[in-house]
Amino acid sequence: MTDVTIDCPQRRLQARLRDRKRDGANCRRGKKAEMTERISFEIRLLSTADAPMYRLIRLESLQQNPEAFSSSFERESQQPLAWFEERLTASDIFGAFGANGDLLGVAGFRAQEGLKTAHKATVWGMYVRGSARGTGIGRLLMETIIAHAEARVEQLQLEVVADNQAAIALYQSLGFAAFGHEVKALKYDGRYFDELLMVKFF
């Protein structure tokens, strides 16, 4: 069973989280699961005060999964802390914090600014630390982003490496559908990676 506190005004998201907490004692096959450990975490919007922790997890993501991001560790590791603070003001970036205050996962929301594209936004920089995978943090981060987006835009887009089946399955379960496939979208260490373009309409 998972205790979650989310700094998010959308009632629908809060209701879903209450349902998850109530039903958390059931395993996937419908049997009762006896949990020997309670996992507690909080999801909230990051501020510039969180820049040092954000910098660490962002650089970790670029090192651990370089094929998943268009940016690189080599580029961002050279940037000063002020550069990461600016990113936290230019986008809405949500973080998942553990009971001990560690930042376990992040996901960003960026609305487009053009007059004809302001109805669209993008999910970017989604990452959950290996130690926190399997806890549901990734889904809850995405649910938070979706609730945040629903009040602001008409569609939410994302890009995901085409062979990342776990991530694709998560996004599909949350209502995203593929609308394009970019061949050789990224190149890293001599290897090409295709990307699947996905969208969720509100």
N, C-alpha and C positions, 0 to 999 in steps of 0.2 A: 504494500500500500504506500502511496506517495502523497506527502503533504506538499501543497503548492501555494505560494502567495504570489499574486501577479498584480503589478501596478498598471492596471488597464481598465478603462471605464466601461467597456462593452459588456453588457449583462449576459449576452448569449454565450460569450467565451467563459465567463465565470460559471454559468450553469453547466456547461460541458465539463469543466474541471471538477465541479461538485459531483457530477455523475461518475467521472473517472475515479474519484476518490471513494465513492460509495461502492462501485463495482470492482475496485482494485483487488478484492480478496478472491476473485474468481480467475482461474488460469484460462488459457486459450481454449482448452477442451471442455470448459464448463465445470471443472472440478474445483473444489475448495483448495486454495493455495495458502499454506501456512507460512507467513513471512517472518523470518527471524530477525530482520533488520528493517528499520524504518528509514526511508530516504527522504530528506527534506531539502527543498531548494526554492529559490525565489526568482521570478523573471521580472525584469524591469528595464525601462529605458536607460541607456547609459548616458552619462554626462561627461564633461571635460575632466572632472575629478577622477574618472575611471580610466583616463588615458594610459597610465602606466600598466594596468592590468590588461587593458585592451591591446596595447602594443605587444605584450608577451604572447597572448593567445593568437593574435593575428599572424605574428611571425612563426609561431608553432604550426599553424594551419598551412602556411606556405611551405614549410619544411616537410611536414608529414604527408601532405597531399598536393604536391606541386602541380599535378595534372588537372586538378579541379578548379584552378584559378587562373585568370588571364594575367594577373600580376605575378611577381616573383619575390622570393626571399632576398635575392641579391639586391633588388631595387629598394624594397621597403626597409630592409635592415639598415640602410644608410640614411634613413630619414630621421630628423630630430623628433623629440616628443611633441613639439608644437604641431608637427605635420599630422600626427594621429589625433590631437585635440581638434584640429580643423575638420577632420573626417567625421568626428563625433558631432559636430555642429552642422555639417553639410548634409548628413543623412540621419535618419532615425535608426539607431542601432540598439537592439535589445540584447540583454545578457542574461544568462541563467547562472545563478550563484548557489553554491552548496551551503550547507549548514555552517561550515567554518569560514564562509566568506570568499571561497575560491571561485573564480570565474570559470565555469565549466563549458559554456557554449555561447555562441553569438550568432545573430542573423540581422542583416541590414535591410532597410526599406528606403527606397529613393524614388520620389515622384518625379516625373518628367516636367519640364518647365515651359516648353513651347506652347503657344496659344492653341495649336491643333493637336497637341499630344498630352496636355495636362490631365487628361482622363485616364492615363496609364501610369503604372509604377512598376518598379523592378525589385525583386528579392536578390540580394547579393551577399557574398561573404559568409554563407551559412557554414558553420563548423561546430562540432561537438568533440570534446577531448575523448581520447580512447577510454579513459577510466570511467567516463560517464555514459558511454554508449550502451544501449539496451535498457536505459532507465525511463525512456519516454521523453527526455529533454528535447530531442530534435523535433518531435511532433508538437510539443507544447510551444516551442519557439515559433514554429510555423503557424500554429493556431493563433498565437499572439500577433504575428505579422498580418495574418489574414483579417483578424478583427480590426486591427489598426487601419488596414487598407480599405476595408469595406466602408468606412465612414468618410473616406477621402477620394477614392478613385473608382472607376468603373471596371477596370481590369488590372490584374496583377500578373506580371510575367517573370520568368526565370529561365536560366540556362543550366543544363546539367550534362556532365560527360555521359555519352550515350551508353557506355558499358557499366555505369553505376546503377545496377538494377535495384539495389536496396533503396537508394534515394528516389529513383523514379517511382517505385511502388508506393513510397510514402507520399509523394506529391500527388499521384493519381488518387490515392485514398482520401486526399483532402480536396479533391475536385479539380485538380489541374489536368489539362489535356494537351497532348502534343500538337503543335501547329507547324512545325518545321524541323528539319534535320540539316545541320551545317556540317559538311564533310571537311575534315582536316581543319577544324576550327582553331585548335591549339597545337603547338609543336613544342615538345620538351624532351631534352636529352636524345634527340634524333628520332623521336617517335611522334606520330600524329595522333590526335584525339578528336573524334567527332563529338559534337554537342547536340543535344535534343533541346529544342525551344518549346517551352510550355506556357500555358496561360490559364488563368482562372477568371471567369466573368462574374460580376456581382449584379 
